Amino acid sequence: MNPWALLLGLAPTLLALLTASGLISAAETSMTAASRGRMHQLERDGDRAAARVNRMMADQENMIGAILLSNNVINILATAITTAVLSGMGEYGVAVATVIMTVLIVVFSEILPKTLAITRPESVARFLSLPTWWVVRVFGPLARAAQWIVRQTLRPFGINLSMETDVLAAHEEIRGAVEYHHAEGVVESRDRRMLGGVLDLSEMDVAEVMVHRKLVEMLDVGLPPRELVRQALDCGHSRLPLWRDDPENIVGVLHVRDLVKVMAQTDANLDTLDVMALARKPWFTPETTKLKDQLNAFLKKRNHFALVVDEYGGLQGVVALEDILEEIVGEIDDEHDAAVEGVKVQPDGWIETAGTVTVRDLNRALDWDLPDDQAVTIAGLLIQEAEAIPEEGETFHFFHHRFEVLRRRRNQITELRISPRLDADGGWIESG
């Protein structure tokens, strides 16, 4: 019988196999490309197809293994049938079968279905969820056996295969998606910083956002009550640590609201007022506590103020709920705050800033990208890069900016001047 006539008679069978292969290829692409967040939202809305997709993606390794195994079985079967039929042509039959099946499989079973699937992955994944579910049910055991063989083969080489999700990798994936959509103009700069701030909570310590002890206003309980009240009302803060004998010896935290309430209700004699009776018990937290954990602790204890200590119990600073929230939403200003305290934009575009201003605050205020993973303050960043404590008048070039030390007090850089970024031609950008 003529091989071509026989092949034509088997065309419906080959068409069915290639169609099945194409659908499986589309399922593989759509399942892996579909948005996990979108699928979970659809499942919460009652979409059964999305629920099937999520169940299969929960064991992604087994699903992909079953899909690849079934796809290869179908493609090999179609190729074997075509080769067997065209082998009657003689020595060129195998070559002709190879060319025909390569074109059909690559174009119609791989490129075409995967191209369609990648354009609308969620819709395609939901549409093919039921047949894919049965493919996984049938070929899943064989796929697991193949995976076991692969693991045993690679184990002597010290390679451990695992498809478990790494939390940090997931965070970086989300961060990358945010940066991509920001570059495309879909996500605004403010929203980009907010989303990045949420992701940073699990990576940053409270030491990175706390107010350093040198900048903390504290009250000496040994002072006369009237003087204590005056200082408390003049400081502009709602919570004040109280110390006795030594600033390291914190004995309580005074809430100014409690003080004002007592003064208003009792008309108390300020000279006999017992400030310690109004003080609340101090809450100490280690400086290595992650911001996410500290935020949860604030919400759980319904306390918005904590004193930060190092491993030896020494006071390092204070952290408040507002400090953590500002890492997400940016600086929270009230009527007593400057836009960014300690930062002044000069007419020539240069920036004069206090050394205590944090790198993150400066980046947010000026839309810069100075690194904030090694140093908290701008003075700390300069000292780290200079590998020394610069003298007044010294200048340095780092990260496409020029840093000039304006003032130094003992070993502390108190004021700096920073240029704008370099332009494309290597010159300094000047304003005005």
C-alpha positions as CSV (number, residue, x, y, z in Angstrom):
1,M,0.0,0.0,0.0
2,N,1.2,3.5,-0.8
3,P,2.8,5.0,2.4
4,W,1.3,8.4,1.7
5,A,-2.2,7.0,1.3
6,L,-1.7,5.1,4.6
7,L,-0.5,8.3,6.3
8,L,-3.5,10.2,4.9
9,G,-5.8,7.5,6.4
10,L,-4.0,8.0,9.8
11,A,-4.3,11.8,9.6
12,P,-7.3,12.0,12.1
13,T,-5.3,10.1,14.6
14,L,-2.2,12.2,14.2
15,L,-4.3,15.4,14.3
16,A,-5.9,14.2,17.6
17,L,-2.4,13.5,19.1
18,L,-1.0,16.8,17.9
19,T,-4.1,18.7,19.3
20,A,-3.7,16.9,22.6
21,S,0.0,17.8,22.7
22,G,-0.8,21.4,21.9
23,L,-3.4,21.6,24.7
24,I,-1.0,20.1,27.1
25,S,1.7,22.6,26.1
26,A,-0.7,25.5,26.5
27,A,-1.7,24.2,29.9
28,E,2.0,24.0,31.0
29,T,2.7,27.6,29.9
30,S,-0.6,29.1,31.3
31,M,-0.3,27.3,34.7
32,T,3.2,28.6,35.3
33,A,2.6,32.1,33.9
34,A,-0.8,32.7,35.6
35,S,-0.8,35.2,38.4
36,R,-1.0,33.4,41.8
37,G,-2.7,36.4,43.4
38,R,-5.3,36.6,40.6
39,M,-6.0,32.9,40.9
40,H,-6.4,33.0,44.7
41,Q,-8.8,36.0,44.3
42,L,-10.9,34.1,41.8
43,E,-11.0,31.1,44.1
44,R,-12.2,33.3,47.0
45,D,-14.9,34.5,44.6
46,G,-16.1,31.0,44.0
47,D,-14.4,30.1,40.7
48,R,-14.0,26.3,40.7
49,A,-11.6,26.3,37.8
50,A,-9.3,28.7,39.6
51,A,-9.5,26.4,42.7
52,R,-8.4,23.4,40.6
53,V,-5.4,25.5,39.3
54,N,-4.4,26.4,42.8
55,R,-4.6,22.9,44.0
56,M,-2.3,21.7,41.2
57,M,0.1,24.6,41.7
58,A,0.4,23.6,45.4
59,D,2.4,20.6,44.1
60,Q,4.0,22.4,41.2
61,E,6.8,19.9,40.8
62,N,4.4,16.9,40.4
63,M,2.1,18.9,38.0
64,I,5.0,20.0,35.7
65,G,6.4,16.5,35.8
66,A,3.1,14.9,34.8
67,I,2.5,17.4,32.0
68,L,6.0,17.0,30.5
69,L,5.7,13.2,30.8
70,S,2.3,13.1,29.1
71,N,3.4,15.5,26.4
72,N,6.5,13.5,25.6
73,V,4.5,10.3,25.4
74,I,2.1,11.8,22.9
75,N,4.8,13.4,20.8
76,I,6.8,10.2,20.7
77,L,3.7,8.1,19.8
78,A,2.8,10.5,16.9
79,T,6.4,10.4,15.7
80,A,6.6,6.6,15.9
81,I,3.4,6.2,13.9
82,T,4.6,8.6,11.2
83,T,8.0,6.9,11.0
84,A,6.5,3.4,10.8
85,V,4.3,4.4,7.9
86,L,6.8,6.4,5.9
87,S,9.6,3.8,6.4
88,G,8.0,2.0,3.5
89,M,9.5,4.7,1.2
90,G,12.9,3.2,1.7
91,E,16.1,4.9,3.0
92,Y,14.6,8.4,2.9
93,G,11.5,7.5,4.9
94,V,12.9,8.1,8.3
95,A,14.4,11.5,7.3
96,V,11.1,12.6,5.7
97,A,9.2,11.5,8.9
98,T,11.6,13.4,11.1
99,V,11.3,16.6,9.1
100,I,7.4,16.4,9.0
101,M,7.0,15.7,12.7
102,T,9.6,18.2,13.7
103,V,7.7,21.0,11.9
104,L,4.3,19.9,13.1
105,I,5.3,19.4,16.7
106,V,7.4,22.6,17.0
107,V,5.0,24.9,15.2
108,F,1.5,23.5,16.1
109,S,2.2,21.7,19.4
110,E,4.7,24.0,21.0
111,I,5.1,27.5,19.6
112,L,1.5,28.2,18.6
113,P,-0.3,27.0,21.8
114,K,2.3,28.5,24.1
115,T,2.1,31.8,22.3
116,L,-1.7,31.9,22.8
117,A,-1.4,30.7,26.4
118,I,1.2,33.4,27.4
119,T,-1.1,36.2,26.1
120,R,-4.0,35.2,28.4
121,P,-2.5,32.8,31.0
122,E,-5.3,33.0,33.6
123,S,-8.1,32.4,31.1
124,V,-6.3,29.5,29.4
125,A,-5.3,27.9,32.7
126,R,-8.9,28.0,34.0
127,F,-10.2,26.7,30.6
128,L,-7.8,23.7,30.6
129,S,-7.9,23.1,34.4
130,L,-10.2,20.1,34.2
131,P,-8.3,18.1,31.5
132,T,-5.0,19.0,33.1
133,W,-6.3,17.7,36.4
134,W,-6.9,14.3,34.8
135,V,-3.5,14.4,33.2
136,V,-1.9,14.9,36.6
137,R,-4.1,12.2,38.1
138,V,-3.0,9.7,35.5
139,F,0.7,10.6,34.9
140,G,1.4,12.0,38.4
141,P,2.6,8.6,39.9
142,L,4.9,8.0,36.9
143,A,6.2,11.6,37.2
144,R,7.0,11.1,40.9
145,A,8.8,7.9,40.1
146,A,10.9,9.8,37.5
147,Q,11.6,12.5,40.0
148,W,12.8,10.0,42.5
149,I,15.2,8.5,40.0
150,V,16.5,12.0,39.1
151,R,17.1,12.9,42.8
152,Q,18.9,9.6,43.5
153,T,21.1,10.3,40.4
154,L,22.0,13.8,41.5
155,R,22.4,13.1,45.2
156,P,26.0,11.8,44.9
157,F,26.9,15.2,43.4
158,G,25.6,17.1,46.4
159,I,22.6,18.6,44.4
160,N,19.4,18.8,46.4
161,L,16.3,19.5,44.2
162,S,13.5,21.3,45.9
163,M,10.7,23.5,44.5
164,E,9.7,24.9,47.9
165,T,9.1,28.7,47.9
166,D,11.8,30.8,49.5
167,V,10.2,33.7,51.4
168,L,13.0,36.0,50.4
169,A,12.9,34.9,46.8
170,A,9.1,35.6,46.8
171,H,9.7,39.0,48.2
172,E,12.3,39.8,45.5
173,E,9.8,38.5,42.9
174,I,7.2,40.9,44.2
175,R,9.7,43.7,44.4
176,G,10.8,43.1,40.8
177,A,7.2,43.2,39.6
178,V,6.7,46.5,41.4
179,E,9.8,48.0,39.8
180,Y,8.8,46.7,36.4
181,H,5.3,48.3,36.6
182,H,6.9,51.5,38.0
183,A,9.2,51.7,35.0
184,E,6.1,51.1,32.7
185,G,4.3,53.9,34.4
186,V,1.6,51.8,36.0
187,V,2.8,52.2,39.6
188,E,3.4,55.7,40.9
189,S,6.6,56.5,42.8
190,R,4.8,56.9,46.1
191,D,3.0,53.6,45.7
192,R,6.3,51.9,44.7
193,R,7.9,53.2,47.9
194,M,5.0,52.1,50.1
195,L,5.0,48.5,48.6
196,G,8.8,48.4,49.0
197,G,8.4,49.5,52.6
198,V,6.0,46.7,53.4
199,L,8.4,44.2,52.0
200,D,11.3,45.7,54.0
201,L,9.6,45.2,57.4
202,S,10.6,41.6,57.6
203,E,14.3,42.5,56.7
204,M,15.0,45.6,58.8
205,D,15.8,45.8,62.5
206,V,14.4,48.4,64.8
207,A,17.9,49.8,65.2
208,E,17.5,51.1,61.6
209,V,14.5,53.3,62.3
210,M,14.9,54.1,66.0
211,V,15.6,57.6,67.3
212,H,19.2,57.5,68.7
213,R,19.6,58.0,72.4
214,K,21.5,61.3,71.7
215,L,18.4,62.7,70.1
216,V,15.9,61.4,72.7
217,E,14.5,63.9,75.1
218,M,14.4,62.3,78.6
219,L,13.4,63.7,82.0
220,D,15.3,63.4,85.2
221,V,12.9,62.4,87.9
222,G,15.2,64.0,90.5
223,L,14.2,67.5,89.3
224,P,11.5,69.4,91.2
225,P,8.0,68.4,90.0
226,R,7.2,71.9,88.6
227,E,10.4,71.8,86.5
228,L,9.5,68.3,85.3
229,V,6.1,69.5,84.2
230,R,7.5,72.5,82.4
231,Q,10.0,70.4,80.5
232,A,7.4,67.8,79.6
233,L,5.0,70.4,78.2
234,D,7.8,72.3,76.3
235,C,9.4,69.3,74.6
236,G,6.7,68.6,72.0
237,H,6.7,64.9,72.4
238,S,3.8,62.8,73.8
239,R,5.9,60.1,75.5
240,L,9.0,60.8,77.5
241,P,11.4,58.3,79.2
242,L,12.1,59.1,82.8
243,W,15.6,58.3,84.4
244,R,17.0,58.4,87.8
245,D,20.7,59.0,88.8
246,D,21.9,57.9,85.4
247,P,20.4,58.4,81.9
248,E,20.9,54.7,81.3
249,N,18.6,53.9,84.3
250,I,15.2,54.3,82.8
251,V,12.5,54.0,85.5
252,G,9.4,54.8,83.6
253,V,7.7,56.5,80.6
254,L,5.6,59.6,81.1
255,H,2.7,60.1,78.8
256,V,2.0,63.8,78.6
257,R,-1.7,63.1,78.1
258,D,-1.8,61.5,81.6
259,L,0.0,64.5,83.0
260,V,-2.4,67.0,81.5
261,K,-5.4,64.9,82.5
262,V,-4.3,65.0,86.2
263,M,-3.6,68.7,86.1
264,A,-7.0,69.5,84.6
265,Q,-9.0,67.2,86.8
266,T,-7.5,67.8,90.2
267,D,-5.9,71.3,90.1
268,A,-2.9,69.6,91.7
269,N,-0.2,71.6,93.3
270,L,2.7,71.2,90.8
271,D,5.2,71.4,93.7
272,T,3.8,68.3,95.3
273,L,2.8,66.4,92.1
274,D,4.1,62.8,92.1
275,V,5.3,62.3,88.5
276,M,6.4,58.7,89.1
277,A,2.8,57.8,90.1
278,L,1.8,58.8,86.5
279,A,4.6,57.0,84.8
280,R,4.0,53.8,82.9
281,K,6.3,50.7,83.0
282,P,9.0,51.0,80.4
283,W,9.0,48.4,77.6
284,F,12.4,47.3,76.4
285,T,13.0,45.7,73.0
286,P,16.3,44.3,71.5
287,E,17.8,46.3,68.7
288,T,17.8,43.2,66.5
289,T,14.0,42.9,66.6
290,K,12.6,42.9,63.0
291,L,10.2,45.7,62.2
292,K,7.5,43.3,61.3
293,D,7.7,41.6,64.7
294,Q,7.9,44.9,66.5
295,L,4.8,46.2,64.6
296,N,2.9,43.0,65.6
297,A,4.0,43.5,69.2
298,F,2.9,47.1,69.2
299,L,-0.6,46.1,68.0
300,K,-0.8,43.1,70.3
301,K,0.2,45.1,73.5
302,R,-1.6,48.3,72.4
303,N,1.5,50.2,73.3
304,H,3.1,52.5,70.7
305,F,6.5,53.2,72.4
306,A,9.5,51.0,73.3
307,L,13.0,51.6,74.4
308,V,15.7,49.9,72.3
309,V,18.6,48.2,74.0
310,D,21.7,46.3,72.8
311,E,22.8,42.8,73.8
312,Y,24.3,44.2,77.1
313,G,21.1,46.0,78.1
314,G,22.5,49.4,77.2
315,L,20.0,52.0,76.0
316,Q,20.4,52.7,72.2
317,G,17.3,54.7,71.5
318,V,13.6,54.6,71.3
319,V,11.2,53.4,68.6
320,A,7.5,54.3,68.2
321,L,4.7,52.9,66.1
322,E,4.9,56.0,63.9
323,D,8.6,55.2,63.1
324,I,7.5,51.9,61.6
325,L,4.5,53.3,59.8
326,E,6.8,55.9,58.2
327,E,8.8,53.2,56.7
328,I,5.7,52.3,54.7
329,V,3.9,55.5,54.0
330,G,6.8,57.9,54.3
331,E,7.3,60.8,56.7
332,I,4.1,61.5,58.7
333,D,4.2,65.3,59.3
334,D,2.1,67.2,61.8
335,E,1.9,70.9,62.5
336,H,5.1,70.8,64.5
337,D,7.2,69.0,61.9
338,A,9.3,70.2,59.0
339,A,8.9,68.3,55.7
340,V,12.1,66.5,56.3
341,E,13.8,67.7,59.4
342,G,17.4,68.6,58.9
343,V,17.3,68.8,55.1
344,K,17.6,72.1,53.2
345,V,17.6,72.5,49.5
346,Q,19.9,75.3,48.4
347,P,19.2,77.7,45.4
348,D,22.0,76.0,43.4
349,G,20.3,72.6,43.9
350,W,22.7,71.3,46.4
351,I,21.4,69.8,49.7
352,E,22.5,70.8,53.2
353,T,21.6,68.0,55.6
354,A,22.3,67.1,59.2
355,G,24.4,64.0,59.6
356,T,21.7,62.3,61.6
357,V,19.2,62.3,58.7
358,T,18.6,58.7,57.6
359,V,19.5,57.6,54.1
360,R,16.0,56.3,53.6
361,D,14.4,59.6,54.5
362,L,16.8,61.5,52.1
363,N,16.0,59.0,49.3
364,R,12.3,59.4,49.8
365,A,12.4,63.2,50.0
366,L,14.6,63.7,46.9
367,D,13.8,60.5,45.0
368,W,17.5,59.4,45.2
369,D,18.8,55.9,45.4
370,L,21.7,56.0,47.9
371,P,22.3,52.6,49.4
372,D,20.6,52.1,52.8
373,D,21.5,48.5,53.5
374,Q,24.8,49.1,55.4
375,A,24.4,52.5,57.1
376,V,21.4,54.1,58.7
377,T,22.3,57.8,58.6
378,I,23.9,59.9,55.9
379,A,26.9,60.5,58.1
380,G,27.3,56.8,58.6
381,L,27.2,56.2,54.9
382,L,29.9,58.8,54.3
383,I,32.1,57.3,57.1
384,Q,31.6,53.8,55.8
385,E,32.6,54.7,52.2
386,A,35.5,57.0,53.3
387,E,36.7,54.3,55.7
388,A,37.6,57.1,58.1
389,I,36.0,60.0,60.0
390,P,36.4,62.9,57.5
391,E,37.6,66.4,58.5
392,E,35.7,69.6,57.9
393,G,36.0,70.8,54.3
394,E,36.9,67.3,52.9
395,T,34.9,66.2,49.8
396,F,34.2,62.8,48.4
397,H,32.6,61.4,45.3
398,F,30.3,58.4,45.9
399,F,27.2,57.0,44.2
400,H,27.1,59.8,41.6
401,H,27.1,62.5,44.2
402,R,29.6,64.8,45.8
403,F,29.7,64.9,49.6
404,E,31.3,67.8,51.4
405,V,31.7,67.9,55.2
406,L,30.6,71.2,56.6
407,R,30.8,70.6,60.4
408,R,32.2,68.0,62.6
409,R,31.9,67.8,66.4
410,R,34.4,65.5,68.0
411,N,34.0,62.2,66.1
412,Q,30.5,63.0,64.8
413,I,29.7,64.5,61.4
414,T,26.9,67.0,62.2
415,E,26.4,68.7,58.8
416,L,27.1,67.8,55.2
417,R,26.5,69.3,51.8
418,I,25.5,66.9,49.0
419,S,25.4,67.6,45.3
420,P,22.6,66.5,42.9
421,R,23.2,63.5,40.8
422,L,25.5,63.5,37.8
423,D,23.8,64.1,34.5
424,A,24.3,62.0,31.4
425,D,27.3,64.0,30.4
426,G,29.1,63.6,33.7
427,G,28.3,67.2,34.9
428,W,26.6,68.2,38.1
429,I,22.9,69.0,37.7
430,E,22.2,72.5,38.9
431,S,18.7,73.8,39.7
432,G,17.3,77.1,38.5
